[in-house]
Amino acid sequence: MTYDVHIIGGGMAGSEAAWQLARRGCKVRLSEMRGGGDSTPAHQGTGLAELVCSNSFRSDDHENNAVGLLHYEMRALDSLLMGAAEIAKVPAGSALAVDRDVFSAEVERRLGELPNLDVVRERIDTLPAAGLTIVATGPLTAASLAESIGKATGESSLAFFDAIAPIVHHDTIDMDVAWRAARWDKGGKDYINCPLNREQYLAFHQGLLDGEKTEFREWEANTPYFEGCMPIEVMAGRGIDTLRFGPMKPVGLDNPHWATPEHPNGRWPYAVVQLRQDNKLGTLWNMVGFQTKLKHAEQVRLFRSIPGLENAEFARLGGLHRNTFLNSPLLLDRQLRLKSAPHIRFAGQVTGCEGYVESAAVGLLAGLMAATELAGQSWTAPPRTTALGALLSHITGDAEAESYQPMNVNFGLFPPVDDAVKKKQRKAAYTTRAKADLAAWLG
Ligand SMILES: Cc1cc2nc3c(=O)[nH]c(=O)nc-3n(C[C@H](O)[C@H](O)[C@H](O)COP(=O)(O)OP(=O)(O)OC[C@H]3O[C@@H](n4cnc5c(N)ncnc54)[C@H](O)[C@@H]3O)c2cc1C
């Protein structure tokens, strides 16, 4: 068979993309290296769409939760993975969890019934020079292919591990305590600064040292982290003042909330936590230099002890993992195509989305885009008020390229709903708007 599209990687994204394409009559070759003598450090078997860790697709609440909404939208688009999850479902309260073996077998069964799809157990080592291609090789892309991707994209645009600093919803930062400024007033007031006095700093420093950390997996421990990506608690362990000369440096930052007649511009705090805008909408702000292996509950507790962040809601908490991903906002066009080689699309976690569901969702979109291209039609993206549209916009240009790190779907990626909507009703307002806009987009 000659193929219309070559999909590399039969995980969440590749399986979903293959389904969307083959169901529309396109001829697809799906290359998966597992089952052909290769594997990754995390996969256990050879099944397509293997869940490497948790068996949960997280919340299924499509009225109040962004990932639940993503489930809803994927179901509306006949998602393979959502369909298989329905068959493999196990009780998990309001979450959608599955029996991983039943799930993977169901994905294989459904794909196996499509006559114009071939699953080939082979490792691909170089990016194809021609022909529509979808690369969906995930966070543990085989080294040979990663090298080829690095050559095509420029090595600094391909990361081999993430260094995730927590991200805060802007409207939960207390600006009566924090203030906007750049160091020495240079440039615009680009940073939000949270001031700590000496006592607060010392307590925070101790909290970092004492906090419970997540262990590296054996194969992650061998991935050295660069100095610039060192976890904050490791930096804290190097000395009491290391952070004050690093990410918590207060110099050149007059805090106007501490102004006195003697110091009308305010004073420098003892230490500072800086947040930088993370998306074009300005709804999300990352804590600069705060990548960490602290456990999530510990992060929330400790970071809420920072003045100005007492009521912070986190769109993402910090982490550090082995993870191969592209600087997509820089490299990909709005249709997930490599700008320098538009016959190649990327999908799944390698684009910098995070999680099973998000990876499958981006695979679904890549499949739809390729099918549209093959049909000679023009592509209209889902509205960015939908979960699919918000995630896609983030990856393909709306996230800040400079600080780009993997991201789960969350309401901070959506254009804000009217401020007049009461806080308690906002989540419902996001999902109601998304469903109406999705319905209009589907026609
Ligand atoms: C250790 C670990 C734990 C995780 N835990 C969770 C979790 O609990 N919950 C969650 O939501 N997300 C989790 N994630 C994230 C999750 O893996 C991904 O979000 C999801 O599986 C990514 O989907 P994907 O399709 O992009 O990649 P994958 O599902 O990893 O699929 C990529 C596929 O490509 C194949 N492949 C790689 N290179 C080649 C090549 N050169 N040629 C052919 N085939 C190739 C691989 O064998 C694999 O089957 C975890 C990730 C890791 C690494």
The ligand as a MOL file (V3000), in Angstrom:
LIG
                    3D

  0  0  0     0  0            999 V3000
M  V30 BEGIN CTAB
M  V30 COUNTS 53 58 0 0 0
M  V30 BEGIN ATOM
M  V30 1 C 7.4700 8.0890 33.3360 0
M  V30 2 C 6.2840 8.8630 32.8890 0
M  V30 3 C 5.1350 8.8450 33.6610 0
M  V30 4 C 3.9990 9.5540 33.2410 0
M  V30 5 N 2.8630 9.5140 33.9860 0
M  V30 6 C 1.7490 10.1290 33.5530 0
M  V30 7 C 0.5180 10.0150 34.2770 0
M  V30 8 O 0.4600 9.3560 35.2940 0
M  V30 9 N -0.5680 10.6650 33.8040 0
M  V30 10 C -0.5330 11.3840 32.6530 0
M  V30 11 O -1.5790 11.9340 32.2650 0
M  V30 12 N 0.6080 11.4980 31.9330 0
M  V30 13 C 1.7500 10.9070 32.3710 0
M  V30 14 N 2.9280 11.0110 31.6800 0
M  V30 15 C 2.9490 11.7830 30.5200 0
M  V30 16 C 2.5160 10.7710 29.4280 0
M  V30 17 O 3.4770 9.8830 29.0840 0
M  V30 18 C 2.3460 11.3300 28.2120 0
M  V30 19 O 1.5930 12.4390 28.4070 0
M  V30 20 C 1.6700 10.4740 27.1580 0
M  V30 21 O 1.8580 9.0910 27.1980 0
M  V30 22 C 2.3170 11.0090 25.9640 0
M  V30 23 O 1.6380 10.5790 24.8740 0
M  V30 24 P 2.4210 10.5750 23.5190 0
M  V30 25 O 1.5570 9.9100 22.5290 0
M  V30 26 O 2.9300 11.9140 23.2180 0
M  V30 27 O 3.6900 9.6610 23.8320 0
M  V30 28 P 3.7180 8.1280 24.2240 0
M  V30 29 O 2.4290 7.6890 24.7740 0
M  V30 30 O 4.9370 7.9440 25.0450 0
M  V30 31 O 3.8930 7.4200 22.8110 0
M  V30 32 C 5.0540 7.5880 22.0550 0
M  V30 33 C 5.3040 6.2800 21.3180 0
M  V30 34 O 6.3350 6.4680 20.3560 0
M  V30 35 C 7.1670 5.3400 20.3540 0
M  V30 36 N 8.4560 5.7660 19.8060 0
M  V30 37 C 9.3810 6.5700 20.3580 0
M  V30 38 N 10.3850 6.7820 19.4970 0
M  V30 39 C 10.1040 6.0930 18.3750 0
M  V30 40 C 10.7640 5.9300 17.1110 0
M  V30 41 N 11.9260 6.5150 16.8470 0
M  V30 42 N 10.1760 5.1360 16.1620 0
M  V30 43 C 8.9840 4.5210 16.4150 0
M  V30 44 N 8.3420 4.6340 17.5860 0
M  V30 45 C 8.8700 5.4450 18.5500 0
M  V30 46 C 7.1870 4.8910 21.8000 0
M  V30 47 O 7.5090 3.5280 21.9100 0
M  V30 48 C 5.7600 5.1750 22.2430 0
M  V30 49 O 4.9180 4.0860 22.0840 0
M  V30 50 C 4.0630 10.3170 32.0660 0
M  V30 51 C 5.2390 10.3440 31.3020 0
M  V30 52 C 6.3420 9.6160 31.7070 0
M  V30 53 C 7.5700 9.6510 30.8680 0
M  V30 END ATOM
M  V30 BEGIN BOND
M  V30 1 1 1 2
M  V30 2 1 2 3
M  V30 3 2 2 52
M  V30 4 2 3 4
M  V30 5 1 4 5
M  V30 6 1 4 50
M  V30 7 2 5 6
M  V30 8 1 6 7
M  V30 9 1 6 13
M  V30 10 2 7 8
M  V30 11 1 7 9
M  V30 12 1 9 10
M  V30 13 2 10 11
M  V30 14 1 10 12
M  V30 15 2 12 13
M  V30 16 1 13 14
M  V30 17 1 14 15
M  V30 18 1 14 50
M  V30 19 1 15 16
M  V30 20 1 16 17
M  V30 21 1 16 18
M  V30 22 1 18 19
M  V30 23 1 18 20
M  V30 24 1 20 21
M  V30 25 1 20 22
M  V30 26 1 22 23
M  V30 27 1 23 24
M  V30 28 2 24 25
M  V30 29 1 24 26
M  V30 30 1 24 27
M  V30 31 1 27 28
M  V30 32 2 28 29
M  V30 33 1 28 30
M  V30 34 1 28 31
M  V30 35 1 31 32
M  V30 36 1 32 33
M  V30 37 1 33 34
M  V30 38 1 33 48
M  V30 39 1 34 35
M  V30 40 1 35 36
M  V30 41 1 35 46
M  V30 42 1 36 37
M  V30 43 1 36 45
M  V30 44 2 37 38
M  V30 45 1 38 39
M  V30 46 1 39 40
M  V30 47 2 39 45
M  V30 48 1 40 41
M  V30 49 2 40 42
M  V30 50 1 42 43
M  V30 51 2 43 44
M  V30 52 1 44 45
M  V30 53 1 46 47
M  V30 54 1 46 48
M  V30 55 1 48 49
M  V30 56 2 50 51
M  V30 57 1 51 52
M  V30 58 1 52 53
M  V30 END BOND
M  V30 END CTAB
M  END
